[in-house]
Amino acid sequence: MKSDHEILDVLFPKVRAEILRCFFTRSNPHRYVRELMRQTGLALSTVQEELTKLTAIGLVTTYSNGYHRFYRPNAGHPVASAIRRIVELSERLPKTKRSALFRKRPGTVSKSPRLQKLHRLRPDRSGVNWQLFQSRRKT
């Protein structure tokens, strides 16, 4: 379902989650940019930006064969095994509902008619003389 999210999608931004999923779930982790673009459905510049970040922190290494620049996960990075485990578990654990990820805004009324009745103020029929509480000015 579109409204359900894997843990990986909750922990990381969408772009990073997709790139990490490609690197840590496939049998052949060597990918070039356009291949990642096709697999993730993301824009070329978005994939390039994320690869630059992952390369800068050392989680992804790069090499060229003369025609393509390939990227692969750095298995020697201290967090590589933890990320691989998160990616693997993310696919097997229950998904999170989208609505549970966002806090409701204060002051918004629920769309449920039953709850809308509870939020409405009822007219005052108590017979209280509220003018007693107004300040009186001496003239």
LOVEX-834118 format. One record per residue (C-alpha): residue in one letter; y, x, z. Coordinates in Angstrom, 1 decimal. Each point is the difference from the previous one (the first is absolute). Layout:
<sepas>
r,v,u,w
a,Y,X,Z
...
</sepas>
This chain:
<sepas>
r,v,u,w
m,0.0,0.0,0.0
k,3.5,1.1,-0.7
s,1.2,-1.0,3.5
d,-2.6,2.2,1.7
h,0.7,3.8,0.5
e,-2.4,2.8,0.7
i,0.8,2.3,2.9
l,1.0,2.8,-2.4
d,2.7,-2.3,-1.5
v,1.4,-0.7,3.4
l,0.0,3.6,1.2
f,1.6,1.5,-3.1
p,2.5,-1.2,-2.6
k,-1.6,-1.7,-3.0
v,0.5,2.9,-2.3
r,-1.5,2.6,2.4
a,-2.9,-2.3,0.8
e,-0.9,-0.4,-3.6
i,0.2,3.8,-0.8
l,-2.0,0.9,3.1
r,-2.6,-2.7,-0.9
c,-0.4,1.7,-3.5
f,-0.4,3.4,1.5
f,-2.3,-0.8,2.9
t,-2.3,-2.6,-1.4
r,-0.9,1.2,-3.5
s,-2.8,2.3,-0.8
n,2.2,2.2,-2.1
p,3.2,0.6,2.0
h,1.7,2.1,-2.8
r,2.6,-2.2,-1.6
y,3.0,0.5,-2.3
v,3.2,-2.1,0.3
r,-0.6,-2.5,-2.7
e,-3.5,-0.6,1.1
l,1.3,-0.8,3.5
m,2.6,-2.2,-1.5
r,-2.6,-2.1,-1.9
q,-2.4,-0.2,3.0
t,2.7,-1.1,2.4
g,2.1,-2.1,-2.3
l,3.2,1.8,1.3
a,2.8,1.3,-2.1
l,-0.2,3.6,-1.2
s,3.1,1.2,2.0
t,-1.3,-1.7,3.1
v,-3.3,1.9,-0.2
q,1.8,3.2,-0.7
e,2.3,-0.4,3.0
e,-2.9,-0.7,2.3
l,-2.0,3.0,-1.3
t,3.0,2.2,0.6
k,0.1,-1.1,3.6
l,-3.8,0.4,0.5
t,0.1,3.4,-1.6
a,3.0,1.1,2.1
i,-1.9,-0.7,3.2
g,-3.1,1.7,-1.3
l,-2.3,-3.1,0.0
v,-0.4,0.2,-3.8
t,-0.3,3.2,-2.1
t,0.8,0.4,-3.7
y,-1.2,2.1,-2.9
s,0.4,-0.1,-3.8
n,-2.5,0.4,-2.8
g,2.8,0.6,-2.6
y,0.1,-3.7,-1.1
h,0.1,-2.0,3.2
r,1.1,0.7,3.6
f,-2.8,-1.1,2.3
y,0.3,-1.0,3.6
r,-2.8,-0.1,2.6
p,-0.2,-0.4,3.7
n,0.2,3.1,2.1
a,-3.3,-0.1,2.0
g,1.3,2.8,2.2
h,3.0,-1.9,1.2
p,-0.3,-1.0,3.8
v,0.4,-3.7,-0.7
a,-2.1,-0.2,-3.2
s,-3.2,-1.0,1.8
a,1.8,-2.6,2.1
i,1.7,-1.6,-3.0
r,-3.4,-0.1,-1.8
r,-1.4,-1.8,3.0
i,2.9,-2.4,0.1
v,-0.4,-0.8,-3.7
e,-3.8,-0.5,0.4
l,0.4,-2.3,3.0
s,2.9,-1.9,-1.5
e,-2.3,-1.5,-2.6
r,-2.6,-1.1,2.5
l,2.2,-1.3,2.9
p,1.3,-3.6,0.0
k,3.2,-0.5,-1.9
t,3.3,-1.0,1.7
k,1.8,-3.2,-1.0
r,3.4,0.7,-1.5
s,1.7,-2.6,2.3
a,-1.2,2.0,3.1
l,1.9,3.1,-1.2
f,3.4,-1.5,0.2
r,2.0,-1.2,3.0
k,1.5,-3.5,-0.3
r,3.8,0.0,-0.1
p,1.7,-1.5,3.0
g,1.6,-3.4,-0.7
t,-2.3,-0.8,-2.9
v,-1.6,-3.4,0.3
s,-3.7,-0.3,-0.8
k,-0.8,-2.0,-3.2
s,-2.5,-2.1,2.0
p,1.5,-3.5,0.5
r,-1.6,-0.2,3.4
l,1.8,3.1,1.2
q,3.2,-1.0,-1.7
k,0.1,-3.0,2.3
l,-0.3,2.2,3.0
h,3.0,2.1,-1.0
r,2.4,-2.9,-0.6
l,2.3,-0.8,2.9
r,-0.3,-3.6,1.1
p,3.1,-2.1,0.6
d,1.1,-0.2,3.6
r,-0.7,-3.4,1.5
s,0.0,1.0,3.6
g,3.4,-1.6,0.7
v,1.4,3.2,1.4
n,3.8,0.2,0.0
w,0.5,3.5,-1.5
q,3.8,-0.3,0.3
l,-0.3,0.8,3.7
f,-0.8,3.6,-1.0
q,3.1,0.5,-2.1
s,2.8,1.9,1.5
r,3.0,-2.1,1.0
r,3.5,1.3,-0.6
k,2.9,-0.9,2.2
t,2.9,-1.5,-1.8
</sepas>
